[in-house]
Structures are given as structure tokens and as C-alpha cells.
Amino acid sequence: MRITITKEAYGDRIDIVRADGSQAVTHFPRKGPTPHDAVHFLVERDGNLGKAFWGLVAGGLEPEGIQDIAKAGGHASAKRADVPHESLIELLQAERLVECFEASLWDGELDLPAFRSVAETACESSHVAMPALSDEAITRIHAEMVTLAARWGRAPAGETLMLDWPE
């Protein structure tokens, strides 16, 4: 699946072309120095979370519909602290990790023990286990995000980032 993220004035446009040729388009507001959905891509790819956001989109789900599915299946948030349906575990693991990686950009340096502690607590709050991620994978994801943040921060509106989701 080909994912093209285009920087817009106040957010990102995401164009998706699945392996079967079907397409989807969505928009996401800017939440930080990197495109949120690109962070999902890195976390899910390197964390082998094929049933998380991008895996669900590759399987034919529409991006906007995934949030509704998560709510219906017991997405554990402050308002919905239910144990999630097993089909949502990787989706929630990815979301918690993405939040932690985005926070690590604001902190600057990556402190692996602190990152692991925060990520484990975040996953526990959503009633899911912390996925197995090696120190090397965490360091690689963080480094890719730092590089992307530098590039994306300087990029003018209209800049694109192309990502290929493994089938």
C-alpha cells in the first residue's frame, strides 16, 4: 500500500492506494513536528503491529471509521476504561507508543529506561501489554522521527512524504 502524506497549511492530507487499487483520502491536523500518521507508520512497521491503524487501512477499512470501531470495541480512555476487544489490542498498543514517541521529540534526547517506563504505563492504562520492542528498534524509530521532524519543519506546504506499507 502506498501512503502519500502532503503537508498543508494547518495539517496533513493523506492519500492511500491499497494493493488492490482501492483508494482513500483523509486529513489529520498537525499535532507536532512530524506527521502523526507517519509516526504510526514507523511504530507499526518496526513494532510488527500489522493489525494496528495502517494494517487495518491496508485491509480495506476507511481511516475515519477506525476510531468508531475502537470506541465500539472498548477503546480504553479516561471515559471508556473497558478492557478492549482482542481485535483492538495492536491498535491501542500502537496509539500509546505513538504518543510516547511524539513526546520523546519534545524532550529532545531519548532516555530508553524512561521511555520504556512511560510506554508500559501508557499501555497499562489502555489495558494492553507493552509490545516487544528492542532498544535498537526504539532508537531507530526515534532517530527516523528526528530526521523527519527536521525535514518536515522546513518543508513548505505541498511537500510530500511517500511511505510503502509492507503487504
CORMO-V34244 format. One record per pair of residues at least 24 apart in sequence whose C-alpha atoms are under 10 Angstrom apart, sorted by the first residue. I is the first residue (numbers start at 1). J is the second residue. Records with the same first field share a line. If there is no record, write none. Layout:
I=J  J
This chain:
1=54  55  57  58  59  163  164  165  166  167
2=58  162  163  164  165  166
3=37  38  41  54  58  160  161  162  163  164  165
4=38  160  161  162  163  164
5=35  37  38  158  159  160  161  162  163
6=35  157  158  159  160  161  162
7=35  152  153  155  156  157  158  159  160  161
8=156  157  158  159  160
9=156  157  158
10=157
11=35  36  157
12=36  37  157  158  159  160
13=158  160
14=38  63  160  161  162
15=162
16=57  58  62  63  162  163  164
17=57  58  164
18=57  58  59  60  164  165  167
19=58  59  60  165  166  167
20=58  59  60
22=58  60
23=57  58  60  62
24=57  60  61  62  63  64
25=62  63  64
26=62  63  64
27=63  64
31=102
32=102  103  105  106  149  153
33=102  105  106  145  146  148  149  150  151  152  153  154
34=102  105  145  146  147  148  149  150  151  152  153
35=102  145  148  149  152  161
36=98  99  102
37=98
38=98  145  148  161  162  163
39=94  95  97  98  99  101  102  141  142  144  145  148
40=91  94  95  97  98  99  101
41=94  98  141  163  164  165
42=94  98  137  140  141  142  144  145  163  165
43=93  94  95  97  98  101  133  137  138  140  141  142
44=90  91  93  94  95  97  98  165
45=141  165  166
46=133  134  137  138  140  141
47=90  93  94  97  131  132  133  134  137  138  141
48=90  94  131  132  133
49=89  90  91  93  94  131
50=90  91  94  165  166  167
51=87  88  89  90  91  92  94
52=87  88  89  90  91  92  93  94  95
53=88  90  91  92  94  95
54=91  165  166
55=90  91  165  166  167
56=91
58=165  166  167
59=167
66=91
67=91
74=126  127
75=126  127
76=123  124  125  126  127  128
77=125  126  127
78=125  126
80=126
81=125  126  127
82=126  127
83=125  126  127  128
84=126  127  128
86=128
88=128
89=123  126  127  128  129  131
90=128  129  130  131
91=128
92=122  123  126  127  128  129  130
93=119  120  122  123  124  126  127  128  129  130  131
94=123  130  131
95=122  123  126
96=120  121  122  123  124  125  126  128  130
97=122  123  130  131  138
101=138  141  142  145
102=142  145  146
104=142  145  146
105=142  143  145  146  149
108=142  146
109=142  146
110=138  139  142  143
111=139
112=136  138  139
